[in-house]
Amino acid sequence: MATADEAPDAGLLTLDEVCEQVGMSVRNVRFYTTRGLVPPPLKRGRQGFYTPVHVARLELVRELQAHGFTLAAIEKYVARVPADATPESIVLHRTLLAPWTAEQSETLTRAELDDRAGRVLTDDELEVLVALEAITLTEDGRFEVATSLLDACFVLIQFGYPKEAAAAARDIFTEHATVIAESLNALFHELVWPAFRASGAKPEDLQRAVESIKPITTAALVSHYEAAVTRAIGGRIARLTGDAPAPQR
């Protein structure tokens, strides 16, 4: 990875200063440098200094860690970021990684989960809740619970919602969400990102802009999904009742 090409005196930071700014230890910063995740510091005599590029890359690494990426996965992700990427473009990567919705969660024991359900849940029901992504088993044997989903999922398992249906639905969401994400990502880089750069936006301005785009995009996805479901249900009802329009000849 190439060294940062910032001007020598443009906002240089010492090692202690960069550690304080990104919330990492000296040991971690040096480790990530040796692994090639950030460029080596600029040398001024015997002392090394850090630039906004170093800060942006370290914050990207921290964001990836927060999402549970392994070191190997982080290295692969960072390798795809151009060596000459500006702080602004690195901020874009980091901001897009952040959660798009504010999901409230809490950690419950098995007994607390049963209490929340109002009855003792079976192992099969727990598996369905996991497949519905309402709960996740933690390393200490407790459950990380998606608070906003739990009550709705309790209703489903009460009526014997099949685990296979939950798993199949998850696969559908993953497949189509990947296509949507790749298409929107391409659109963003081809149209939105150049407009931001032309405006002279600073990294913090870019971050606010991307955060503003997230709820708009999420709302649009929900709206179009609801409309598509309505059309699909309407079409199925029409076919069942014989009200479907005659096929075109």
N, C-alpha and C positions, 0 to 999 in steps of 0.2 A: 504494500500500500504506500502510495506517495505521501511525503510529508505535507502538512498543511502549508498553503502558499500565501497566507495572510501577510500583510506588511509587518515588518519586524516590531514596530512599536504600536500596532493597532490593537489595543485592548488585550495585551498579553497578561496571562495569569501565571502565578507560581503554582507549584504542585499542591501546596496547602490550600491555596485559593480555589483551584479547580475542584479539589475534593469537597470543600465546603459548599461550592455552588451546585454540584451534582449529587451531593449526599452519598459519596462513596469514600471508602478508606484509601489511604495511600497504597496499601498493599494491593487492593483490587484494581486501582488505576494502572499500576505498574504491571499487574498480571494481564489485564486486557491489552496493554500495549505490546507485551511480549507475544501475545497470541495473534497480533495483527488486527484486532478489532478497532483500534484507534491508531493513528499515525504516531510516530515517536515525537517527543517534544522538540521545539526549536531550541537550538543550543546558542547561548550567549555566554561565551567564556566557558566556565565549568557548570553553569546553571541552565536547567531546562525550563522553557516557558510554554504555555498552552494558549491556544487561540479559540475563537468561537467554533471552529470546526471540531476541535477536540471535545468541547462541551456538548455540541449537538450529537456527536457520535456516542459519547458516554451516556447521554440521556436516552438515546435510542436503545442501547444495550440494556439500560435499566428498565425501559418499557417492555422489552422482550422478556426479560427475567420475570417481570410482574405478570406476564401472560403465561408463565410456566414453560417457556422455551428452555430446552437443555442447552448446554454450552455448544454442542455440535450443531444444533439447530440455529443458534444465534450466529455462529460462524458462517453457516450457509446463507443466512438472511443478509448479514452485513456484507458478504462477498458480492452480493448483487447490487449493492449501493456503489455507484461510480466513485473511483478514488478521488476524483476532482469535484465531488458533489459539494455544493455550497451549504452553509448552515441552514438556509431557507428550505432547500430541497430535503435535507435530512429531517428537519422539523416536520415536513409534510409526511414523511414515512412514519414518524413517531405518532403524530396526531391521528393518522388514519388507523393506527393500531389500537388506540384507546377505545374503551367501550362506547358503543353508539347510543345506548340507552342506560339510564341509571337503574340498575337492577338491585333491589334490596334483598339481602340474604341474611340468614342466621344459622347458627350451628346448634343442632338438637341431638340429644341422646335417643336411643331406640324407644325408651319409655316416654320421653317427651314427645316424640313423633306419634306414638300410639295415642297419647293423651290429646294431641292436636286433632287426630282423626276421630277421637271419641270411641275407639275400640282398638283391639289388638290386631295389627296388620299382619297378614301372612307373608311368608318369604316371597311367594309368587307376586303378591301385590307390591312388595318393595321393588321387585325387579321391574314391574311395569312403571312405577314412579321414576326409577332410574332411566328407563327407556324414554319416558316422557320428558326427561331432563328437569324434573321437579326437585330431585334430590341427588346428591353425590356422596358416596361413602368416603370418609376421610381416613387418614392413616391411623388415627387413634380410635377408630371404630364408631365414630359419631357420623352425623349426616349434615352436609352443607345443603341448606334448603332455599330454593327460590321462592321467597315469600309470596310473590304475586301470583304464582302458578298453583300453589299447594291446594287451596280449597277446590279449585276447578278440577284438579287431578283426582282429588278424593271422590268427587262426584262420578268421574269416569270409572274408577276401579270398583266403585260400589255396584256398577252395572256390568262388571266383568269385561272391561275394555281389554282386548287382546294385546299382549306384549308384542306380537308380530306386527300388529297394525302400527304401534308406536314406533317400532324400529323401521318399518317401511316408510312411514311418513317422514321420519328423520332423514332417511336416505334421499327422499324426494326433495326435501328442503335443502339438503347439502348440495345436491347436484345442481339445482336451479339457482341457488344462492351463489354458487361459484361462478356460474355463467354471468349472472347479474353483476357480481362484484368485479369480474374481469372487464366487462363492458363499460361499467361506470368508471373504473380505474383508468381505462384507455381514454375515455371521454375527458376525464379530469386532466390528464397529462397533456392531451392534445389541444384542448380549448381553454380550460379554466386556469391551469397553471401558467401558461404564457401571459394571460391577462393579468394575473397577480404580479408576475415579474415585471411586466411593462408598467404597472402602477407604482413600482418602487416600494412595494410592501416590505416591512421588516419581518423577521421571523415571528415575533409575537403577534403581529397583525395577521400573518398567514395562519397562525394557530387559531386565532379567534374566528377567522373566516371559515376554516374547515370545520370547527366546532359548530358554527352556525349552519353549515350545509347538512350536517348529520341529521338533526331532527326533521329538516325539510325532506331529505331523502327517505327517512324512515316513514314519515307520514304519507309520502307518495306511494311507497311500496305497499303499505297497509291499505290505502285507498284503492289502488289498482287490483290488489288481491281480493278485496271485498267485492269489487265490481265483477271480477272474473268468476268468483264463487257464485254470485247471484245469477250470472248468465248460465253457468254450468248447471245449477240447480233448476233454473227455469227451463232450460232445454230438456233436462231429464224428465221433469214433470210433464212437459208438453208431449214428449214421446210416450210416456205411460198413459196419458189421458187421451191420446189420439189427436191432440191439437197441434201437433208439429206441422209446419208448412210442408206442402208437397215438394218432393225433390225437383229441381230444375231439369228439364229435358234438353 
